[in-house]
Amino acid sequence: MSVPLSPLIHLVDDDAAVRDGLALLIGTVGLRVHTWARPEAFIRDFDRESIGAIVLDIRMPGISGMTVLEQLIAQGVDQPVIMLTGHGTVDLCRRAFKAGAAEFLEKPVNDELLIDTLQQSVRRHVQSRHRHQADRLARERYQQLSEREHEVLDLIIAGLTNKEIGRALEVSPRTVETHRANLFAKLQADSLAQLIRQYAALVEADDSATP
């Protein structure tokens, strides 16, 4: 998955004046903006692979912003969602964060606060996509290992020497060295420390994905 050079902000608001004003503001810092008047069209058509963030009004005719947020989260959409409302309450704010919103801002929105929030959200999204891409590549590399190489890897991570691994697997140290060299090459690890970091990151990613 390649990361686009220019992040995209999706702005969903039924008020044309608000859309135009915020789009103009967001564009002043070099961020691209795609505006949506109808939340139904946004849910159906927006680019889920894009890097950026979503600015979503809570009160809209038809589907409310809160319902849109819940649908996005249920679909696994990973773009950060910034909720906007002209009628903010503590309960509404709590509901938005509980549903998965990244931020909750009241209208009229402070220009500097919105821009700062968007820039931080975009940075976090880029970092998240890079991390997920690295995890995916690491998982694909691990799947290339043979059963014996997996066994050797587990024992390396456990801190055993080549001789100890050889005794555990009933093979010669030279055979262990061959397996070790192969798995380092397949995993594209330049050092034991890098190998351990990759292994730990993969385990952590698997654990976080387990409900």
C-alpha positions in Angstrom: 0.0 0.0 0.0 1.6 3.3 -1.1 0.9 6.5 0.9 -0.4 9.4 -1.2 1.8 12.5 -1.1 -1.1 14.8 -0.6 -3.5 14.0 2.3 -7.3 14.4 1.7 -9.8 15.8 4.1 -13.4 14.7 3.7 -15.8 17.4 4.9 -19.4 16.3 5.4 -21.9 19.1 6.2 -25.3 19.9 4.8 -24.8 23.6 5.2 -23.2 25.0 1.9 -21.9 28.1 3.6 -20.1 26.0 6.2 -18.7 23.6 3.6 -17.3 26.4 1.5 -15.9 28.4 4.4 -14.2 25.4 6.0 -12.9 24.1 2.7 -11.3 27.4 1.9 -9.7 27.5 5.4 -8.4 23.9 5.2 -7.0 24.6 1.7 -4.8 27.4 3.0 -2.5 25.0 4.7 -2.1 22.8 1.6 -4.6 20.1 2.5 -6.9 18.8 -0.3 -10.6 18.9 0.6 -13.5 16.9 -0.8 -16.8 18.3 0.4 -20.0 16.2 0.8 -23.5 17.7 1.2 -25.2 14.3 1.7 -23.9 11.8 4.3 -25.4 8.9 2.3 -23.3 9.8 -0.7 -20.2 10.1 1.4 -20.7 6.7 3.0 -21.2 5.1 -0.4 -18.5 6.8 -2.4 -15.6 8.2 -0.4 -12.1 6.7 -0.9 -11.4 4.5 2.1 -7.8 4.1 1.0 -7.1 7.8 1.1 -4.7 9.3 3.7 -6.2 12.1 5.8 -9.2 12.7 8.1 -12.9 13.2 8.1 -14.7 16.3 9.4 -18.3 15.4 10.1 -21.2 17.5 11.2 -23.4 15.9 13.8 -26.8 17.4 13.0 -27.8 16.7 9.4 -31.1 15.8 7.7 -31.6 12.1 7.1 -28.6 10.3 8.6 -27.2 12.0 11.7 -23.4 12.5 12.0 -23.4 10.1 15.0 -25.0 7.4 12.9 -22.4 8.0 10.1 -19.6 7.7 12.7 -20.9 4.4 14.0 -21.2 3.0 10.4 -17.7 4.1 9.6 -16.2 2.5 12.7 -18.3 -0.7 12.1 -16.8 -0.9 8.5 -13.3 -0.6 9.9 -12.6 2.9 8.4 -9.4 4.1 9.9 -9.4 7.8 9.0 -9.6 9.9 12.1 -13.1 11.5 12.5 -13.5 15.0 13.8 -17.1 15.7 14.9 -18.6 19.2 14.6 -21.7 20.5 16.3 -23.4 23.8 17.0 -25.3 22.3 19.9 -22.6 20.6 22.0 -23.4 18.9 25.3 -21.3 16.8 27.7 -23.4 13.8 26.9 -23.1 14.3 23.2 -19.3 14.7 23.5 -19.1 11.6 25.6 -21.2 9.6 23.1 -19.0 10.8 20.2 -15.7 9.7 21.8 -17.3 6.4 22.9 -18.4 5.8 19.3 -14.8 6.3 18.1 -14.4 10.0 17.3 -10.9 11.4 17.3 -12.0 14.9 18.3 -15.2 16.8 19.1 -15.3 20.6 18.2 -18.1 23.1 18.7 -19.3 25.6 16.0 -18.3 28.2 15.3 -15.0 26.4 15.0 -11.8 28.2 16.0 -9.7 28.3 12.8 -6.4 27.6 14.5 -7.8 24.8 16.6 -9.4 23.1 13.6 -6.2 23.3 11.5 -4.1 22.1 14.4 -6.5 19.2 15.0 -6.5 18.2 11.3 -2.7 18.3 11.0 -2.2 16.2 14.0 -4.9 13.7 12.8 -3.3 13.4 9.4 0.1 12.8 11.0 -1.3 10.1 13.2 -3.1 8.5 10.2 0.1 8.4 8.1 2.0 6.8 11.0 -0.8 4.3 11.5 -0.8 3.3 7.8 2.9 3.0 7.8 2.8 0.8 10.9 0.1 -1.4 9.4 2.0 -1.7 6.1 5.1 -2.7 8.0 3.1 -5.3 10.0 1.7 -6.7 6.8 5.0 -7.0 5.1 6.5 -8.6 8.2 3.7 -11.1 8.4 4.1 -12.0 4.7 7.8 -12.6 5.3 7.2 -14.8 8.3 4.8 -16.9 6.2 7.7 -17.7 3.9 9.6 -19.5 6.6 9.7 -23.3 6.6 8.5 -25.2 9.6 12.1 -25.9 10.7 13.0 -22.2 10.3 10.0 -21.3 12.5 11.4 -23.7 15.2 14.9 -22.2 14.9 13.4 -18.7 15.2 11.5 -19.5 18.3 14.6 -20.9 19.9 16.7 -17.9 18.9 14.1 -15.6 20.4 14.2 -17.7 23.6 18.0 -16.9 23.8 19.5 -20.3 22.8 22.9 -20.5 21.1 23.4 -22.4 17.9 24.8 -25.4 19.8 21.8 -25.4 22.2 19.4 -25.1 19.3 21.1 -28.0 17.5 20.8 -30.2 20.6 17.1 -29.2 21.0 16.3 -30.0 17.4 18.8 -32.9 17.1 20.7 -31.3 14.2 24.3 -30.1 13.8 25.3 -26.5 14.7 26.2 -26.1 11.0 22.6 -27.0 10.0 21.4 -24.5 12.5 23.6 -21.8 11.1 22.2 -22.5 7.6 18.6 -22.2 8.9 19.5 -19.1 10.8 21.0 -17.5 7.7 18.0 -18.4 5.6 15.5 -16.9 8.1 17.5 -13.7 8.5 17.5 -13.3 4.7 13.8 -14.1 4.4 12.9 -11.7 7.2 15.3 -9.0 5.9 16.8 -8.6 9.4 20.4 -7.3 9.6 20.9 -8.1 13.3 19.5 -10.1 16.1 18.1 -7.0 17.7 16.2 -6.1 14.6 14.9 -9.7 14.4 13.7 -9.6 18.0 12.0 -6.2 17.4 10.2 -7.5 14.3 9.1 -10.6 16.2 7.8 -8.6 19.1 6.0 -6.1 16.9 4.3 -8.9 15.0 3.2 -10.6 18.3 1.9 -7.3 19.6 -0.1 -6.7 16.4 -1.6 -10.2 16.6 -2.5 -9.7 20.3 -4.1 -6.3 19.6 -6.2 -7.8 16.8 -7.5 -10.6 19.1 -10.9 -9.6 20.6 
